[in-house]
Amino acid sequence: MSEDFFQAEKKRFIQEFVPGKQVTIAHVIANPNKDICERIGIDNKGAAGIMTITPGEGAIIAADAASKSSNIKVEFVDRFTGALVFSGDVAAVESALINAMHALCDTLGFDSTAITRS
């Protein structure tokens, strides 16, 4: 091997994870059973909507958009983890999820995920 090979300058790369703006979960639990409602601390109103958003402050924006668009009750918002839970009838929860996704993804440029339902 040539002497240049051993004397070549080594380059170091440092990679950092920088979280982007994204919705990782957008889910409707239609007709949750009583035990689930009790464990997550909500009244059974027909459906629960669950979202997880990064950065966590996005949960505040999603809660605002969801509550202004549908007759839902915001049950839990955590600006540190990005968790959002709301409840209402099935149609209201689905509409709230759609409108929260619109506010985050279409208006603010968050990466989206599919709205799922169980």
C-alpha positions as CSV (number, residue, x, y, z in Angstrom):
1,M,0.0,0.0,0.0
2,S,1.2,3.5,-0.7
3,E,2.4,5.8,2.0
4,D,-0.4,8.3,1.1
5,F,-3.0,5.7,2.2
6,F,-1.7,5.7,5.8
7,Q,-1.1,9.4,6.0
8,A,-4.5,10.4,4.6
9,E,-6.5,12.6,6.9
10,K,-9.4,10.9,8.5
11,K,-12.7,12.7,8.5
12,R,-15.2,12.4,11.4
13,F,-18.9,12.8,11.0
14,I,-21.1,13.6,13.9
15,Q,-24.8,13.0,13.4
16,E,-27.5,14.4,15.6
17,F,-31.2,13.5,15.7
18,V,-33.3,16.6,15.2
19,P,-37.0,15.8,15.6
20,G,-39.1,17.1,12.8
21,K,-42.7,18.2,12.8
22,Q,-44.9,15.1,12.6
23,V,-48.1,13.5,13.7
24,T,-47.2,9.9,14.6
25,I,-50.6,8.6,15.7
26,A,-54.1,9.8,14.8
27,H,-56.6,7.2,15.9
28,V,-60.3,6.9,16.7
29,I,-61.5,4.3,19.2
30,A,-65.1,3.9,18.4
31,N,-67.3,2.7,21.2
32,P,-64.6,2.0,23.7
33,N,-65.5,-0.4,26.5
34,K,-66.1,0.8,30.0
35,D,-62.8,-0.5,31.4
36,I,-60.8,1.4,28.8
37,C,-62.6,4.6,29.5
38,E,-62.1,4.2,33.3
39,R,-58.4,3.5,32.9
40,I,-57.7,6.5,30.7
41,G,-60.0,8.7,32.7
42,I,-62.7,9.7,30.2
43,D,-66.5,9.4,30.1
44,N,-67.8,7.0,27.5
45,K,-69.3,9.4,25.0
46,G,-69.2,7.1,22.0
47,A,-65.6,7.6,20.9
48,A,-62.1,8.7,21.9
49,G,-59.6,10.4,19.6
50,I,-55.9,9.9,20.3
51,M,-53.0,11.8,18.7
52,T,-49.3,11.9,19.3
53,I,-47.4,14.9,17.9
54,T,-43.8,16.0,17.7
55,P,-42.8,18.6,18.9
56,G,-45.1,18.2,21.9
57,E,-46.3,21.8,21.7
58,G,-48.2,20.7,18.5
59,A,-50.7,19.0,20.8
60,I,-51.8,22.4,22.0
61,I,-52.5,23.5,18.4
62,A,-54.2,20.2,17.5
63,A,-56.4,20.5,20.6
64,D,-57.4,24.0,19.7
65,A,-58.2,23.0,16.1
66,A,-60.1,19.9,17.2
67,S,-62.2,21.7,19.8
68,K,-63.1,24.5,17.4
69,S,-64.2,22.2,14.7
70,S,-66.4,19.6,16.5
71,N,-68.4,19.1,19.6
72,I,-65.7,17.2,21.5
73,K,-64.3,17.4,25.0
74,V,-60.5,17.7,25.3
75,E,-59.7,15.1,28.0
76,F,-55.9,15.4,28.1
77,V,-53.1,17.5,26.5
78,D,-49.4,17.0,27.3
79,R,-47.2,19.6,25.7
80,F,-44.1,17.6,26.8
81,T,-44.9,14.3,25.2
82,G,-47.3,15.5,22.5
83,A,-50.1,13.3,23.7
84,L,-53.7,14.4,23.0
85,V,-56.9,12.6,24.0
86,F,-60.4,13.9,23.3
87,S,-63.9,12.3,23.4
88,G,-67.3,12.8,21.8
89,D,-69.6,10.9,19.5
90,V,-68.0,9.0,16.7
91,A,-68.7,11.5,14.0
92,A,-67.5,14.4,16.1
93,V,-64.2,12.7,17.0
94,E,-63.5,11.7,13.4
95,S,-64.2,15.3,12.3
96,A,-62.0,16.7,15.0
97,L,-59.2,14.4,14.0
98,I,-59.5,15.4,10.3
99,N,-59.5,19.1,11.2
100,A,-56.6,18.8,13.7
101,M,-54.6,17.0,10.9
102,H,-55.5,19.7,8.5
103,A,-54.3,22.4,10.8
104,L,-51.0,20.6,11.6
105,C,-50.2,19.1,8.2
106,D,-51.7,21.3,5.6
107,T,-51.3,24.7,7.3
108,L,-48.1,24.2,9.4
109,G,-46.3,21.6,7.3
110,F,-46.2,18.7,9.7
111,D,-45.6,15.2,8.3
112,S,-48.9,13.3,8.5
113,T,-50.0,9.8,9.2
114,A,-53.1,7.9,8.3
115,I,-56.1,8.4,10.5
116,T,-56.9,4.9,11.8
117,R,-60.0,3.5,13.6
118,S,-60.8,0.6,15.8
